[in-house]
Structures are given as structure tokens and as C-alpha cells.
Amino acid sequence: MATNDIVATRNKGRNADKERRTEWQPDRLLRSPPKLWPIRPVGIVKWLYHYLIPWNLVYLAVSVVVMVYLTPSMETMKTFRWDWIAFIFARNCTVLIVFVSCLHVPLYVRKSQGFDRKYNGRWLARNSPNFLFKNQLLDNLFWTFTSAVPIWTAYEVLTWWMFANGYIPYVSFSEHPVYFLAVLFVTQLFLSVHFYLIHRPIHWPFLYRWVHSVHHANVNVGPWSGLSMHPVELILYFSGVVIHWIVPSHPIHAMLNLMINSLSTAKSHSGFEKLIIKDGIEIPMEDYYHYLHHRYFECNYGAGGIMNVDAWFGTFNDGSPEAMEKMNHRVISRQQKAQSEGQSS
């Protein structure tokens, strides 16, 4: 079975062949996971740089601002009341609109860089039966604001209520500074593993058909595609914050967890390798890794190359012909095994 056949049967993209002929690929292949041994100081420094700059520092900065200036006091959140819950919902909508618009407007409204560094040589779909309202952007906005933001807000509200009432373990920077900073640092790494563990099962046929197909209608992704998911998938996706209900944490740890999950999807689904501000100034998106997942379905279930969980489980695809062949072989072997088991039963 050719890759074309796999794609045609595994996603809702009706024009996959045409899209592939026009797609853009990076000059270099995706990074493999860092080797733990032998220790290479220069390699560690490079990895730390790419891990923190720019995006994790952006998510942390947003988290601090929102926590300090746009979150009710813990005293207020000791009891459930509609006023502060509605405020958090409205705040989350606003933060998301501002953040995603910073990518969507220049790339897809103004089209300031055209198709330069765009993985797929088409714009977002219109008049397509694959989407609600036959419009990809409207479909994405519908799922984002009717499912994603309410579920994100529900997790956040419950987390603040438990912190305020002392139902979950709390740690302060003044008492445990090293531990406090360590939890901040590993939040993104934890979420990468969590994403793989909740993402891989929803590719099983039954769950994919009824749940994950909503998200995978977006073969040619855009910034608003990131949180366009079925409510069941979103409950699993945002469940990473539950770790802070168990492990001693500070509210800023939970806020960072939620902000990474909420905002990073715009970057990972931008559809572009870089956002070009002007000559010599570019902001890296660098998520060809996840674009290949939307493109071919059967690879790269993890959150990105910094914590390449797919390499551990043999599902990593760097876009090379060798990786494509390996992916096809894995899929065909599984299908043949399923067919033989079906015939024998």
C-alpha cells in the first residue's frame, strides 16, 4: 500500500495528492533526541537554549502576568461563584484571541510572507464538506470556543479552588527554591510525555472515528486548528494539570502548565517553519515534526522534537525517504496482521 492510500483512508483530506506536490520542506532534517551519554557540555547548552528560547520563556512570561494581574485572589476563589468563574473564562478567551491572532493575522489574513516557509501550498479550506459551516476557520473557532476554552477554564477553576482551600499540596519559592525552579523547568518535558500517552490511544480506530477525527480534519493546519478538538479529547489533553493536584506545587506551576497547553498549539499548528518579521528577524515555529503527523497520521504522536518521545517508541519520522518507508512498512505490517487475524477468526 502506498502512502497515498494510507493518507486517503486515515484522514478527511480530499486533496492530499495535490497538497503533497506543493508542500515545503526544511533544508535540514528534524533533530534527534539528545544523547545522554557521553555527556557533551556544548550539546547540553544548545539543547537548553532551544528548550527555553524563545517559546518556553514566552509561556512563562504570559503565565506570570496572568497570575499576578488577571487572576482573582485565593481568598475569593475559596468558594465557587459565577462572577470570578466568568471572569476567568472571559480572560482565557481574551488571552487566546490575542496570542493566536499574533500568528494568524500576519500569516493568514495579511499573508505578509505568502507561502514562504509554509509547509502546505494551500490556504485554509473554504466551501469544504469536511468542516462545520463548510469553512475551516469557522470550524476551528467553533470547537475552540465551545469546547476548548470551557474545558481549560473548568480545569483551572477547580485547581484554584483546591489551592485556595488547601486540598492539594503547596510549595513556596522561599522555602524550597531549587525544587520550585525544577518544577517550572520540567513542566514542558512532563507535558511532552503526557501528550504522547493520551494522543496515541485516540488514534485507535474507534476513538479516532468518534473523537480524534474532529482534529484531524485539519490536514493543512492553521493557528486556530490547534485547539479544534472534540470535548473528549480536550478533557484528556488538559488533564496534564492534574499532576499539580498530587505533586507539591505552586499556583504558577499550574498556570504555566495550562498556558503551555493552551497557547503552544497555535505555534505547533501555524503551518509555517518561521514567522518572518522583516529581513534578518525571524521567529522560529519549527514544527514540521507535528505537520508530518497531520500529513501522514501514522507518526510523530508526541509534542515536539525537544522531548522526542516518538524516538523511544519507534514512531519518529524526520521527513526523510528512509523514515517514510519505515512508517509505511509499519502501517502495512499492522494492517496485514489485522486482516490475517480477522480471516482466522
TORKOL-4160 file (C-alpha; in steps of 0.2 Angstrom, whole numbers, padded with zeros to 4 digits, m for minus):
345
<pt num="1" X="0000" Y="0000" Z="0000"/>
<pt num="2" X="0007" Y="0017" Z="m0005"/>
<pt num="3" X="0007" Y="0032" Z="0006"/>
<pt num="4" X="m0006" Y="0040" Z="m0004"/>
<pt num="5" X="m0018" Y="0025" Z="0000"/>
<pt num="6" X="m0014" Y="0027" Z="0019"/>
<pt num="7" X="m0017" Y="0045" Z="0019"/>
<pt num="8" X="m0034" Y="0043" Z="0009"/>
<pt num="9" X="m0041" Y="0031" Z="0022"/>
<pt num="10" X="m0034" Y="0039" Z="0038"/>
<pt num="11" X="m0040" Y="0057" Z="0037"/>
<pt num="12" X="m0053" Y="0068" Z="0029"/>
<pt num="13" X="m0042" Y="0077" Z="0017"/>
<pt num="14" X="m0049" Y="0075" Z="0000"/>
<pt num="15" X="m0035" Y="0083" Z="m0010"/>
<pt num="16" X="m0020" Y="0075" Z="m0001"/>
<pt num="17" X="m0011" Y="0071" Z="m0018"/>
<pt num="18" X="m0012" Y="0089" Z="m0024"/>
<pt num="19" X="m0006" Y="0096" Z="m0007"/>
<pt num="20" X="0009" Y="0085" Z="m0006"/>
<pt num="21" X="0015" Y="0091" Z="m0023"/>
<pt num="22" X="0016" Y="0109" Z="m0016"/>
<pt num="23" X="0022" Y="0106" Z="0001"/>
<pt num="24" X="0038" Y="0115" Z="0008"/>
<pt num="25" X="0051" Y="0105" Z="0017"/>
<pt num="26" X="0065" Y="0112" Z="0029"/>
<pt num="27" X="0083" Y="0111" Z="0022"/>
<pt num="28" X="0088" Y="0101" Z="0037"/>
<pt num="29" X="0080" Y="0086" Z="0044"/>
<pt num="30" X="0072" Y="0086" Z="0062"/>
<pt num="31" X="0083" Y="0085" Z="0077"/>
<pt num="32" X="0085" Y="0068" Z="0085"/>
<pt num="33" X="0083" Y="0067" Z="0104"/>
<pt num="34" X="0099" Y="0072" Z="0114"/>
<pt num="35" X="0111" Y="0058" Z="0119"/>
<pt num="36" X="0113" Y="0057" Z="0137"/>
<pt num="37" X="0130" Y="0048" Z="0137"/>
<pt num="38" X="0144" Y="0053" Z="0134"/>
<pt num="39" X="0140" Y="0070" Z="0142"/>
<pt num="40" X="0144" Y="0084" Z="0129"/>
<pt num="41" X="0143" Y="0101" Z="0138"/>
<pt num="42" X="0141" Y="0110" Z="0122"/>
<pt num="43" X="0127" Y="0099" Z="0116"/>
<pt num="44" X="0118" Y="0102" Z="0133"/>
<pt num="45" X="0120" Y="0121" Z="0132"/>
<pt num="46" X="0112" Y="0120" Z="0114"/>
<pt num="47" X="0098" Y="0109" Z="0120"/>
<pt num="48" X="0094" Y="0121" Z="0134"/>
<pt num="49" X="0095" Y="0136" Z="0123"/>
<pt num="50" X="0082" Y="0128" Z="0111"/>
<pt num="51" X="0072" Y="0122" Z="0125"/>
<pt num="52" X="0070" Y="0139" Z="0134"/>
<pt num="53" X="0071" Y="0152" Z="0119"/>
<pt num="54" X="0060" Y="0159" Z="0114"/>
<pt num="55" X="0044" Y="0149" Z="0117"/>
<pt num="56" X="0045" Y="0142" Z="0135"/>
<pt num="57" X="0051" Y="0160" Z="0141"/>
<pt num="58" X="0036" Y="0167" Z="0132"/>
<pt num="59" X="0024" Y="0155" Z="0140"/>
<pt num="60" X="0032" Y="0158" Z="0157"/>
<pt num="61" X="0031" Y="0177" Z="0155"/>
<pt num="62" X="0012" Y="0176" Z="0150"/>
<pt num="63" X="0009" Y="0164" Z="0165"/>
<pt num="64" X="0017" Y="0177" Z="0177"/>
<pt num="65" X="0007" Y="0192" Z="0170"/>
<pt num="66" X="m0009" Y="0182" Z="0170"/>
<pt num="67" X="m0006" Y="0175" Z="0188"/>
<pt num="68" X="m0002" Y="0192" Z="0195"/>
<pt num="69" X="m0013" Y="0204" Z="0187"/>
<pt num="70" X="m0028" Y="0194" Z="0179"/>
<pt num="71" X="m0032" Y="0180" Z="0192"/>
<pt num="72" X="m0043" Y="0183" Z="0207"/>
<pt num="73" X="m0036" Y="0181" Z="0225"/>
<pt num="74" X="m0036" Y="0164" Z="0233"/>
<pt num="75" X="m0047" Y="0171" Z="0246"/>
<pt num="76" X="m0060" Y="0175" Z="0233"/>
<pt num="77" X="m0058" Y="0158" Z="0225"/>
<pt num="78" X="m0062" Y="0148" Z="0241"/>
<pt num="79" X="m0080" Y="0147" Z="0236"/>
<pt num="80" X="m0087" Y="0144" Z="0219"/>
<pt num="81" X="m0096" Y="0160" Z="0212"/>
<pt num="82" X="m0101" Y="0164" Z="0195"/>
<pt num="83" X="m0093" Y="0181" Z="0195"/>
<pt num="84" X="m0075" Y="0175" Z="0196"/>
<pt num="85" X="m0078" Y="0160" Z="0186"/>
<pt num="86" X="m0085" Y="0170" Z="0172"/>
<pt num="87" X="m0070" Y="0182" Z="0174"/>
<pt num="88" X="m0058" Y="0168" Z="0171"/>
<pt num="89" X="m0067" Y="0162" Z="0156"/>
<pt num="90" X="m0068" Y="0179" Z="0148"/>
<pt num="91" X="m0049" Y="0181" Z="0152"/>
<pt num="92" X="m0045" Y="0165" Z="0144"/>
<pt num="93" X="m0054" Y="0169" Z="0129"/>
<pt num="94" X="m0045" Y="0186" Z="0128"/>
<pt num="95" X="m0028" Y="0179" Z="0131"/>
<pt num="96" X="m0031" Y="0166" Z="0117"/>
<pt num="97" X="m0038" Y="0178" Z="0105"/>
<pt num="98" X="m0023" Y="0190" Z="0107"/>
<pt num="99" X="m0010" Y="0176" Z="0106"/>
<pt num="100" X="m0016" Y="0166" Z="0092"/>
<pt num="101" X="m0020" Y="0182" Z="0082"/>
<pt num="102" X="m0002" Y="0187" Z="0083"/>
<pt num="103" X="0001" Y="0172" Z="0071"/>
<pt num="104" X="m0015" Y="0170" Z="0062"/>
<pt num="105" X="m0016" Y="0189" Z="0056"/>
<pt num="106" X="0001" Y="0191" Z="0048"/>
<pt num="107" X="0002" Y="0173" Z="0041"/>
<pt num="108" X="m0016" Y="0170" Z="0035"/>
<pt num="109" X="m0025" Y="0187" Z="0035"/>
<pt num="110" X="m0012" Y="0199" Z="0028"/>
<pt num="111" X="m0002" Y="0184" Z="0021"/>
<pt num="112" X="0013" Y="0195" Z="0024"/>
<pt num="113" X="0026" Y="0182" Z="0018"/>
<pt num="114" X="0015" Y="0172" Z="0006"/>
<pt num="115" X="0019" Y="0154" Z="0005"/>
<pt num="116" X="0037" Y="0157" Z="0011"/>
<pt num="117" X="0041" Y="0143" Z="0023"/>
<pt num="118" X="0023" Y="0137" Z="0023"/>
<pt num="119" X="0023" Y="0118" Z="0023"/>
<pt num="120" X="0007" Y="0116" Z="0013"/>
<pt num="121" X="0005" Y="0126" Z="m0003"/>
<pt num="122" X="m0013" Y="0130" Z="0000"/>
<pt num="123" X="m0023" Y="0142" Z="0011"/>
<pt num="124" X="m0036" Y="0136" Z="0024"/>
<pt num="125" X="m0051" Y="0127" Z="0016"/>
<pt num="126" X="m0067" Y="0136" Z="0011"/>
<pt num="127" X="m0083" Y="0128" Z="0004"/>
<pt num="128" X="m0077" Y="0111" Z="0011"/>
<pt num="129" X="m0089" Y="0097" Z="0017"/>
<pt num="130" X="m0075" Y="0091" Z="0029"/>
<pt num="131" X="m0079" Y="0106" Z="0041"/>
<pt num="132" X="m0093" Y="0113" Z="0050"/>
<pt num="133" X="m0101" Y="0128" Z="0040"/>
<pt num="134" X="m0090" Y="0121" Z="0026"/>
<pt num="135" X="m0076" Y="0133" Z="0032"/>
<pt num="136" X="m0060" Y="0128" Z="0041"/>
<pt num="137" X="m0058" Y="0144" Z="0050"/>
<pt num="138" X="m0076" Y="0144" Z="0057"/>
<pt num="139" X="m0075" Y="0126" Z="0061"/>
<pt num="140" X="m0059" Y="0129" Z="0071"/>
<pt num="141" X="m0066" Y="0144" Z="0080"/>
<pt num="142" X="m0082" Y="0134" Z="0085"/>
<pt num="143" X="m0073" Y="0120" Z="0093"/>
<pt num="144" X="m0060" Y="0131" Z="0101"/>
<pt num="145" X="m0073" Y="0142" Z="0110"/>
<pt num="146" X="m0087" Y="0130" Z="0113"/>
<pt num="147" X="m0076" Y="0116" Z="0119"/>
<pt num="148" X="m0058" Y="0120" Z="0122"/>
<pt num="149" X="m0059" Y="0136" Z="0132"/>
<pt num="150" X="m0073" Y="0130" Z="0143"/>
<pt num="151" X="m0064" Y="0114" Z="0147"/>
<pt num="152" X="m0047" Y="0123" Z="0150"/>
<pt num="153" X="m0057" Y="0135" Z="0162"/>
<pt num="154" X="m0065" Y="0121" Z="0171"/>
<pt num="155" X="m0048" Y="0113" Z="0175"/>
<pt num="156" X="m0041" Y="0130" Z="0180"/>
<pt num="157" X="m0056" Y="0135" Z="0191"/>
<pt num="158" X="m0056" Y="0118" Z="0200"/>
<pt num="159" X="m0037" Y="0119" Z="0203"/>
<pt num="160" X="m0038" Y="0137" Z="0210"/>
<pt num="161" X="m0052" Y="0131" Z="0222"/>
<pt num="162" X="m0042" Y="0117" Z="0228"/>
<pt num="163" X="m0027" Y="0128" Z="0231"/>
<pt num="164" X="m0037" Y="0141" Z="0240"/>
<pt num="165" X="m0044" Y="0128" Z="0252"/>
<pt num="166" X="m0028" Y="0118" Z="0255"/>
<pt num="167" X="m0034" Y="0102" Z="0247"/>
<pt num="168" X="m0018" Y="0100" Z="0236"/>
<pt num="169" X="0000" Y="0101" Z="0242"/>
<pt num="170" X="0008" Y="0118" Z="0241"/>
<pt num="171" X="0026" Y="0123" Z="0239"/>
<pt num="172" X="0033" Y="0141" Z="0240"/>
<pt num="173" X="0049" Y="0148" Z="0232"/>
<pt num="174" X="0056" Y="0155" Z="0248"/>
<pt num="175" X="0055" Y="0138" Z="0257"/>
<pt num="176" X="0061" Y="0127" Z="0243"/>
<pt num="177" X="0069" Y="0137" Z="0229"/>
<pt num="178" X="0078" Y="0123" Z="0220"/>
<pt num="179" X="0063" Y="0112" Z="0220"/>
<pt num="180" X="0052" Y="0127" Z="0214"/>
<pt num="181" X="0063" Y="0131" Z="0199"/>
<pt num="182" X="0065" Y="0112" Z="0195"/>
<pt num="183" X="0046" Y="0110" Z="0193"/>
<pt num="184" X="0045" Y="0125" Z="0182"/>
<pt num="185" X="0059" Y="0118" Z="0171"/>
<pt num="186" X="0052" Y="0101" Z="0169"/>
<pt num="187" X="0034" Y="0106" Z="0166"/>
<pt num="188" X="0036" Y="0106" Z="0147"/>
<pt num="189" X="0045" Y="0090" Z="0147"/>
<pt num="190" X="0031" Y="0082" Z="0158"/>
<pt num="191" X="0018" Y="0088" Z="0146"/>
<pt num="192" X="0028" Y="0081" Z="0131"/>
<pt num="193" X="0027" Y="0064" Z="0138"/>
<pt num="194" X="0009" Y="0066" Z="0144"/>
<pt num="195" X="0004" Y="0072" Z="0127"/>
<pt num="196" X="0011" Y="0056" Z="0119"/>
<pt num="197" X="0002" Y="0045" Z="0131"/>
<pt num="198" X="m0015" Y="0052" Z="0129"/>
<pt num="199" X="m0013" Y="0055" Z="0110"/>
<pt num="200" X="m0008" Y="0038" Z="0104"/>
<pt num="201" X="m0023" Y="0029" Z="0111"/>
<pt num="202" X="m0035" Y="0041" Z="0102"/>
<pt num="203" X="m0028" Y="0035" Z="0086"/>
<pt num="204" X="m0036" Y="0018" Z="0089"/>
<pt num="205" X="m0049" Y="0016" Z="0076"/>
<pt num="206" X="m0065" Y="0018" Z="0087"/>
<pt num="207" X="m0058" Y="0033" Z="0097"/>
<pt num="208" X="m0051" Y="0041" Z="0081"/>
<pt num="209" X="m0068" Y="0039" Z="0072"/>
<pt num="210" X="m0078" Y="0047" Z="0086"/>
<pt num="211" X="m0066" Y="0058" Z="0094"/>
<pt num="212" X="m0049" Y="0062" Z="0086"/>
<pt num="213" X="m0056" Y="0064" Z="0068"/>
<pt num="214" X="m0063" Y="0082" Z="0073"/>
<pt num="215" X="m0045" Y="0087" Z="0075"/>
<pt num="216" X="m0038" Y="0078" Z="0060"/>
<pt num="217" X="m0050" Y="0086" Z="0048"/>
<pt num="218" X="m0036" Y="0099" Z="0048"/>
<pt num="219" X="m0023" Y="0091" Z="0036"/>
<pt num="220" X="m0017" Y="0109" Z="0031"/>
<pt num="221" X="m0016" Y="0116" Z="0048"/>
<pt num="222" X="m0018" Y="0134" Z="0054"/>
<pt num="223" X="m0015" Y="0143" Z="0071"/>
<pt num="224" X="m0033" Y="0141" Z="0076"/>
<pt num="225" X="m0033" Y="0122" Z="0072"/>
<pt num="226" X="m0023" Y="0118" Z="0087"/>
<pt num="227" X="m0037" Y="0118" Z="0100"/>
<pt num="228" X="m0050" Y="0112" Z="0087"/>
<pt num="229" X="m0054" Y="0096" Z="0096"/>
<pt num="230" X="m0068" Y="0085" Z="0102"/>
<pt num="231" X="m0073" Y="0088" Z="0120"/>
<pt num="232" X="m0067" Y="0070" Z="0125"/>
<pt num="233" X="m0050" Y="0074" Z="0118"/>
<pt num="234" X="m0049" Y="0091" Z="0126"/>
<pt num="235" X="m0053" Y="0083" Z="0143"/>
<pt num="236" X="m0038" Y="0071" Z="0141"/>
<pt num="237" X="m0027" Y="0085" Z="0134"/>
<pt num="238" X="m0029" Y="0097" Z="0148"/>
<pt num="239" X="m0028" Y="0083" Z="0161"/>
<pt num="240" X="m0010" Y="0086" Z="0162"/>
<pt num="241" X="m0013" Y="0099" Z="0176"/>
<pt num="242" X="m0019" Y="0085" Z="0187"/>
<pt num="243" X="m0001" Y="0082" Z="0191"/>
<pt num="244" X="m0001" Y="0098" Z="0202"/>
<pt num="245" X="m0016" Y="0091" Z="0212"/>
<pt num="246" X="m0004" Y="0077" Z="0218"/>
<pt num="247" X="0014" Y="0084" Z="0217"/>
<pt num="248" X="0018" Y="0098" Z="0228"/>
<pt num="249" X="0017" Y="0114" Z="0218"/>
<pt num="250" X="0014" Y="0132" Z="0217"/>
<pt num="251" X="m0001" Y="0140" Z="0208"/>
<pt num="252" X="0012" Y="0147" Z="0195"/>
<pt num="253" X="0017" Y="0129" Z="0191"/>
<pt num="254" X="m0001" Y="0125" Z="0187"/>
<pt num="255" X="m0004" Y="0141" Z="0177"/>
<pt num="256" X="0012" Y="0138" Z="0166"/>
<pt num="257" X="0005" Y="0120" Z="0163"/>
<pt num="258" X="m0011" Y="0127" Z="0157"/>
<pt num="259" X="m0004" Y="0141" Z="0147"/>
<pt num="260" X="0008" Y="0129" Z="0138"/>
<pt num="261" X="m0006" Y="0118" Z="0133"/>
<pt num="262" X="m0017" Y="0132" Z="0128"/>
<pt num="263" X="m0005" Y="0143" Z="0118"/>
<pt num="264" X="0008" Y="0131" Z="0111"/>
<pt num="265" X="m0005" Y="0123" Z="0099"/>
<pt num="266" X="m0005" Y="0139" Z="0089"/>
<pt num="267" X="0013" Y="0138" Z="0086"/>
<pt num="268" X="0013" Y="0119" Z="0083"/>
<pt num="269" X="m0001" Y="0121" Z="0070"/>
<pt num="270" X="0005" Y="0138" Z="0062"/>
<pt num="271" X="0009" Y="0128" Z="0046"/>
<pt num="272" X="0025" Y="0138" Z="0044"/>
<pt num="273" X="0043" Y="0135" Z="0048"/>
<pt num="274" X="0046" Y="0153" Z="0053"/>
<pt num="275" X="0036" Y="0169" Z="0055"/>
<pt num="276" X="0047" Y="0182" Z="0046"/>
<pt num="277" X="0045" Y="0199" Z="0054"/>
<pt num="278" X="0057" Y="0208" Z="0042"/>
<pt num="279" X="0074" Y="0204" Z="0033"/>
<pt num="280" X="0085" Y="0196" Z="0046"/>
<pt num="281" X="0072" Y="0195" Z="0060"/>
<pt num="282" X="0063" Y="0178" Z="0061"/>
<pt num="283" X="0053" Y="0169" Z="0074"/>
<pt num="284" X="0055" Y="0150" Z="0073"/>
<pt num="285" X="0039" Y="0140" Z="0073"/>
<pt num="286" X="0049" Y="0124" Z="0069"/>
<pt num="287" X="0035" Y="0111" Z="0070"/>
<pt num="288" X="0037" Y="0102" Z="0054"/>
<pt num="289" X="0038" Y="0087" Z="0066"/>
<pt num="290" X="0019" Y="0089" Z="0070"/>
<pt num="291" X="0014" Y="0094" Z="0052"/>
<pt num="292" X="0020" Y="0077" Z="0047"/>
<pt num="293" X="0009" Y="0070" Z="0060"/>
<pt num="294" X="m0006" Y="0079" Z="0052"/>
<pt num="295" X="0000" Y="0075" Z="0035"/>
<pt num="296" X="0003" Y="0056" Z="0037"/>
<pt num="297" X="m0006" Y="0052" Z="0053"/>
<pt num="298" X="0005" Y="0037" Z="0057"/>
<pt num="299" X="0020" Y="0045" Z="0065"/>
<pt num="300" X="0026" Y="0059" Z="0077"/>
<pt num="301" X="0012" Y="0057" Z="0091"/>
<pt num="302" X="0022" Y="0067" Z="0103"/>
<pt num="303" X="0023" Y="0086" Z="0106"/>
<pt num="304" X="0039" Y="0090" Z="0098"/>
<pt num="305" X="0057" Y="0087" Z="0095"/>
<pt num="306" X="0064" Y="0094" Z="0111"/>
<pt num="307" X="0057" Y="0079" Z="0121"/>
<pt num="308" X="0056" Y="0067" Z="0107"/>
<pt num="309" X="0046" Y="0053" Z="0114"/>
<pt num="310" X="0042" Y="0046" Z="0097"/>
<pt num="311" X="0060" Y="0041" Z="0096"/>
<pt num="312" X="0058" Y="0030" Z="0111"/>
<pt num="313" X="0043" Y="0020" Z="0104"/>
<pt num="314" X="0049" Y="0019" Z="0086"/>
<pt num="315" X="0036" Y="0031" Z="0078"/>
<pt num="316" X="0048" Y="0046" Z="0074"/>
<pt num="317" X="0048" Y="0052" Z="0057"/>
<pt num="318" X="0060" Y="0066" Z="0052"/>
<pt num="319" X="0053" Y="0068" Z="0034"/>
<pt num="320" X="0067" Y="0058" Z="0026"/>
<pt num="321" X="0063" Y="0045" Z="0012"/>
<pt num="322" X="0070" Y="0031" Z="0024"/>
<pt num="323" X="0058" Y="0037" Z="0038"/>
<pt num="324" X="0044" Y="0037" Z="0026"/>
<pt num="325" X="0047" Y="0020" Z="0021"/>
<pt num="326" X="0049" Y="0014" Z="0038"/>
<pt num="327" X="0032" Y="0022" Z="0043"/>
<pt num="328" X="0024" Y="0014" Z="0028"/>
<pt num="329" X="0031" Y="m0003" Z="0032"/>
<pt num="330" X="0025" Y="m0002" Z="0050"/>
<pt num="331" X="0007" Y="0003" Z="0045"/>
<pt num="332" X="0006" Y="m0011" Z="0031"/>
<pt num="333" X="0013" Y="m0024" Z="0043"/>
<pt num="334" X="m0001" Y="m0020" Z="0056"/>
<pt num="335" X="m0014" Y="m0020" Z="0043"/>
<pt num="336" X="m0009" Y="m0036" Z="0036"/>
<pt num="337" X="m0009" Y="m0044" Z="0054"/>
<pt num="338" X="m0026" Y="m0037" Z="0057"/>
<pt num="339" X="m0033" Y="m0044" Z="0041"/>
<pt num="340" X="m0025" Y="m0061" Z="0044"/>
<pt num="341" X="m0032" Y="m0062" Z="0062"/>
<pt num="342" X="m0049" Y="m0057" Z="0055"/>
<pt num="343" X="m0049" Y="m0071" Z="0042"/>
<pt num="344" X="m0043" Y="m0084" Z="0055"/>
<pt num="345" X="m0057" Y="m0079" Z="0067"/>
